[in-house]
Amino acid sequence: MSAPPPTARRARRSVWPRRVFSQVLLMQLAIATGVTVLATGLFLAPLSAQLDDQAMRRALAIAQSTAAEPQLTGALLATDPSPTGPVQSAAERVRRATGAEYVVVMDRRGVRWSHTDTDEIGKVVSTDPSDALAGRDVMEIDSGTLGRSARGKVPLRDESQRVVGAVSVGIAYDSVRARLLAAIPGLFAYAGGALAVGALAAYLISRRLQRQTHDLAFSDISALLTEREAMLHGIREGVVALDRTGRIRLLNDEAQRLLGLGPDAAGRPLDDVLGAGRTGDVLAGRVLGDDLLTVQGARVLLANRMPTDDGGAVATLRDRTELEHLGRELDSTRGLIDALRAQDHEHANRMHTLLGLLELDMHEDAMEYVTEIVGVHRATAEQVTEKVHDPLLAALLVGKATVAAERGAALRLAPGTLLPDRLVDPRGLVTVVGNLVDNALDAAAGADGALVEVGLRAEGRTVVLRVGDSGPGVPPGQRESIFTEGWSTKEVPAHGKRGLGLALVRRLAERQGGSVSVDEAVDGGAEFTVVLPEALTDTVETTESNTGITGEAQ
């Protein structure tokens, strides 16, 4: 047999609805209908047996009441079976009073002494009476001369409790079936009502599901989930989804890398995973705004947060570490260019002055002028290198001194400054000093007598750095918030954001187990103090030179 064509298969598949709403509604209606039918059947099955039992017990009760009449036993023993006899009269009276189908009184031989049909009187009963004649009560559903009936049979005893016969009472089985059939319409009505309520509930639930799934098909949902997984784990931006309680609902690979978290962070509260800090505040929505900067570990992140309809939120993270490094290198390059421009401008003025002295034949004055200029620069460089032995840091301070002079400020070393050439991380300290000196120059420049003072000293393996300025200072209420990412009083540069310098200074200090604080300087400005434990290597005494001398002496 050949397979059906593809068009036929597509036609059969199209009979089943594709939408989630329709499929769920049909499944719920099928379940509700099946449960209703099953419950109705389970109710009807015991109902029939219960009605049969009630009919048999009723027949047995009528038989027991009839057998308990003492006149019946005497009439049975004293008379012959007759349609007009006392036994027939008593049995018919009971039958009419109770509504039974028949009341049969028989002797020990099974001969009827009473019957609804008088022609049956004097004949042997059609069913076996042995159990009743043996002294046992009997309940059964059986067929006799009058058809199928629910029967009750009891022994008939004399005054000495000797069995002299039996009484058999029958309830027409048609009446029992009629009661069962009469109960079915009401049962179906209740079942139909329950089914209608279930169908309405299924429709309402399905409508809610339709709104929540945006009336998508199951295949569409599967495709969306697949595309979402591919997109989330393929993009180079971190994505963090939170529920309304602040628990992490989703965390893609890039977010794990940027935040330094593992896949087990999903399902845990955000504050427990990240701890206290600006990053947690930004992701949780406690800090509002667009393109918010935050520092997590050694990374500079740009965060944006979008609330969702269910009370949660989705936050995106972009790594700006390299961009910030490039921006700071650009700032450093611009500072170097400014310093070179200042030196070039100053050098041009000096050359013009020297040329004028030479043209005026003032050769001795020209020589004194050159000697003085060289001496001033040499004195500045020697002053720095005598107290700061690390070449990178010394070069930085000499360059910053030139920039400060160009901006109308003086940069000097504080008394007691002395730093040996034993730095563990010279570049890190250069970053700290550069940021603090730049901030101090920005605060102090433009005023008369602008001054920036840098102090460096070693206490064992600890380096203590102090940078003070003569600027307006930092109000006491802002001395903690200035170290927060994004806090700045300067104009935003062209290459990006501000407010990261002091935050990075604090991170660098804390990474080495140190601290940074700000207080009021002696000159009225701000003084930043950075303490860096374990910033210097252990002192190593060498005897290389002595060894060389000894070798020569030998």
Secondary structure in CASP SS format (residue, H / E / C, confidence):
PFRMAT SS
TARGET T0000
AUTHOR 0000-0000-0000
METHOD secondary structure of the structure
MODEL  1
M C 1.00
S C 1.00
A C 1.00
P C 1.00
P C 1.00
P H 1.00
T H 1.00
A H 1.00
R H 1.00
R H 1.00
A H 1.00
R H 1.00
R H 1.00
S H 1.00
V H 1.00
W C 1.00
P C 1.00
R C 1.00
R E 1.00
V H 1.00
F H 1.00
S H 1.00
Q H 1.00
V H 1.00
L H 1.00
L H 1.00
M H 1.00
Q H 1.00
L H 1.00
A H 1.00
I H 1.00
A H 1.00
T H 1.00
G H 1.00
V H 1.00
T H 1.00
V H 1.00
L H 1.00
A H 1.00
T H 1.00
G H 1.00
L H 1.00
F H 1.00
L H 1.00
A H 1.00
P H 1.00
L H 1.00
S H 1.00
A H 1.00
Q H 1.00
L H 1.00
D H 1.00
D H 1.00
Q H 1.00
A H 1.00
M H 1.00
R H 1.00
R H 1.00
A H 1.00
L H 1.00
A H 1.00
I H 1.00
A H 1.00
Q H 1.00
S H 1.00
T H 1.00
A H 1.00
A C 1.00
E C 1.00
P H 1.00
Q H 1.00
L H 1.00
T H 1.00
G H 1.00
A H 1.00
L H 1.00
L H 1.00
A H 1.00
T C 1.00
D C 1.00
P C 1.00
S C 1.00
P C 1.00
T C 1.00
G C 1.00
P H 1.00
V H 1.00
Q H 1.00
S H 1.00
A H 1.00
A H 1.00
E H 1.00
R H 1.00
V H 1.00
R H 1.00
R H 1.00
A H 1.00
T H 1.00
G C 1.00
A C 1.00
E C 1.00
Y E 1.00
V E 1.00
V E 1.00
V E 1.00
M E 1.00
D E 1.00
R C 1.00
R C 1.00
G C 1.00
V E 1.00
R E 1.00
W C 1.00
S C 1.00
H C 1.00
T C 1.00
D C 1.00
T H 1.00
D H 1.00
E H 1.00
I C 1.00
G C 1.00
K C 1.00
V E 1.00
V C 1.00
S C 1.00
T C 1.00
D C 1.00
P C 1.00
S H 1.00
D H 1.00
A H 1.00
L H 1.00
A C 1.00
G C 1.00
R C 1.00
D C 1.00
V E 1.00
M E 1.00
E E 1.00
I E 1.00
D E 1.00
S E 1.00
G E 1.00
T C 1.00
L C 1.00
G E 1.00
R E 1.00
S E 1.00
A E 1.00
R E 1.00
G E 1.00
K E 1.00
V E 1.00
P E 1.00
L E 1.00
R E 1.00
D C 1.00
E C 1.00
S C 1.00
Q C 1.00
R C 1.00
V E 1.00
V E 1.00
G E 1.00
A E 1.00
V E 1.00
S E 1.00
V E 1.00
G E 1.00
I E 1.00
A E 1.00
Y H 1.00
D H 1.00
S H 1.00
V H 1.00
R H 1.00
A H 1.00
R H 1.00
L H 1.00
L H 1.00
A H 1.00
A H 1.00
I H 1.00
P H 1.00
G H 1.00
L H 1.00
F H 1.00
A H 1.00
Y H 1.00
A H 1.00
G H 1.00
G H 1.00
A H 1.00
L H 1.00
A H 1.00
V H 1.00
G H 1.00
A H 1.00
L H 1.00
A H 1.00
A H 1.00
Y H 1.00
L H 1.00
I H 1.00
S H 1.00
R H 1.00
R H 1.00
L H 1.00
Q H 1.00
R H 1.00
Q H 1.00
T C 1.00
H C 1.00
D C 1.00
L C 1.00
A E 1.00
F H 1.00
S H 1.00
D H 1.00
I H 1.00
S H 1.00
A H 1.00
L H 1.00
L H 1.00
T H 1.00
E H 1.00
R H 1.00
E H 1.00
A H 1.00
M H 1.00
L H 1.00
H H 1.00
G H 1.00
I C 1.00
R C 1.00
E C 1.00
G E 1.00
V E 1.00
V E 1.00
A E 1.00
L E 1.00
D C 1.00
R C 1.00
T C 1.00
G C 1.00
R E 1.00
I E 1.00
R E 1.00
L E 1.00
L E 1.00
N C 1.00
D H 1.00
E H 1.00
A H 1.00
Q H 1.00
R H 1.00
L H 1.00
L H 1.00
G C 1.00
L C 1.00
G C 1.00
P H 1.00
D H 1.00
A H 1.00
A C 1.00
G C 1.00
R C 1.00
P E 1.00
L H 1.00
D H 1.00
D H 1.00
V H 1.00
L H 1.00
G C 1.00
A C 1.00
G C 1.00
R H 1.00
T H 1.00
G H 1.00
D H 1.00
V H 1.00
L H 1.00
A H 1.00
G C 1.00
R C 1.00
V C 1.00
L C 1.00
G C 1.00
D C 1.00
D C 1.00
L E 1.00
L E 1.00
T E 1.00
V E 1.00
Q E 1.00
G C 1.00
A C 1.00
R E 1.00
V E 1.00
L E 1.00
L E 1.00
A E 1.00
N E 1.00
R E 1.00
M E 1.00
P E 1.00
T C 1.00
D C 1.00
D C 1.00
G C 1.00
G C 1.00
A E 1.00
V E 1.00
A E 1.00
T E 1.00
L E 1.00
R E 1.00
D E 1.00
R C 1.00
T H 1.00
E H 1.00
L H 1.00
E H 1.00
H H 1.00
L H 1.00
G H 1.00
R H 1.00
E H 1.00
L H 1.00
D H 1.00
S H 1.00
T H 1.00
R H 1.00
G H 1.00
L H 1.00
I H 1.00
D H 1.00
A H 1.00
L H 1.00
R H 1.00
A H 1.00
Q H 1.00
D H 1.00
H H 1.00
E H 1.00
H H 1.00
A H 1.00
N H 1.00
R H 1.00
M H 1.00
H H 1.00
T H 1.00
L H 1.00
L H 1.00
G H 1.00
L H 1.00
L H 1.00
E H 1.00
L C 1.00
D C 1.00
M C 1.00
H H 1.00
E H 1.00
D H 1.00
A H 1.00
M H 1.00
E H 1.00
Y H 1.00
V H 1.00
T H 1.00
E H 1.00
I H 1.00
V H 1.00
G H 1.00
V H 1.00
H H 1.00
R H 1.00
A H 1.00
T H 1.00
A H 1.00
E H 1.00
Q H 1.00
V H 1.00
T H 1.00
E H 1.00
K H 1.00
V E 1.00
H C 1.00
D C 1.00
P H 1.00
L H 1.00
L H 1.00
A H 1.00
A H 1.00
L H 1.00
L H 1.00
V H 1.00
G H 1.00
K H 1.00
A H 1.00
T H 1.00
V H 1.00
A H 1.00
A H 1.00
E H 1.00
R C 1.00
G C 1.00
A E 1.00
A E 1.00
L E 1.00
R E 1.00
L E 1.00
A C 1.00
P C 1.00
G C 1.00
T C 1.00
L E 1.00
L E 1.00
P C 1.00
D C 1.00
R C 1.00
L E 1.00
V C 1.00
D C 1.00
P H 1.00
R H 1.00
G H 1.00
L H 1.00
V H 1.00
T H 1.00
V H 1.00
V H 1.00
G H 1.00
N H 1.00
L H 1.00
V H 1.00
D H 1.00
N H 1.00
A H 1.00
L H 1.00
D H 1.00
A H 1.00
A H 1.00
A C 1.00
G C 1.00
A C 1.00
D C 1.00
G C 1.00
A E 1.00
L E 1.00
V E 1.00
E E 1.00
V E 1.00
G E 1.00
L E 1.00
R E 1.00
A E 1.00
E E 1.00
G C 1.00
R C 1.00
T E 1.00
V E 1.00
V E 1.00
L E 1.00
R E 1.00
V E 1.00
G E 1.00
D E 1.00
S C 1.00
G C 1.00
P C 1.00
G C 1.00
V C 1.00
P C 1.00
P H 1.00
G H 1.00
Q H 1.00
R C 1.00
E C 1.00
S H 1.00
I H 1.00
F H 1.00
T C 1.00
E C 1.00
G C 1.00
W C 1.00
S C 1.00
T C 1.00
K C 1.00
E C 1.00
V C 1.00
P C 1.00
A C 1.00
H C 1.00
G C 1.00
K C 1.00
R C 1.00
G C 1.00
L C 1.00
G H 1.00
L H 1.00
A H 1.00
L H 1.00
V H 1.00
R H 1.00
R H 1.00
L H 1.00
A H 1.00
E H 1.00
R H 1.00
Q C 1.00
G C 1.00
G C 1.00
S E 1.00
V E 1.00
S E 1.00
V E 1.00
D E 1.00
E E 1.00
A C 1.00
V C 1.00
D C 1.00
G C 1.00
G C 1.00
A E 1.00
E E 1.00
F E 1.00
T E 1.00
V E 1.00
V E 1.00
L E 1.00
P C 1.00
E C 1.00
A C 1.00
L E 1.00
T C 1.00
D C 1.00
T C 1.00
V C 1.00
E C 1.00
T C 1.00
T C 1.00
E H 1.00
S H 1.00
N H 1.00
T H 1.00
G H 1.00
I H 1.00
T H 1.00
G H 1.00
E H 1.00
A H 1.00
Q C 1.00
END
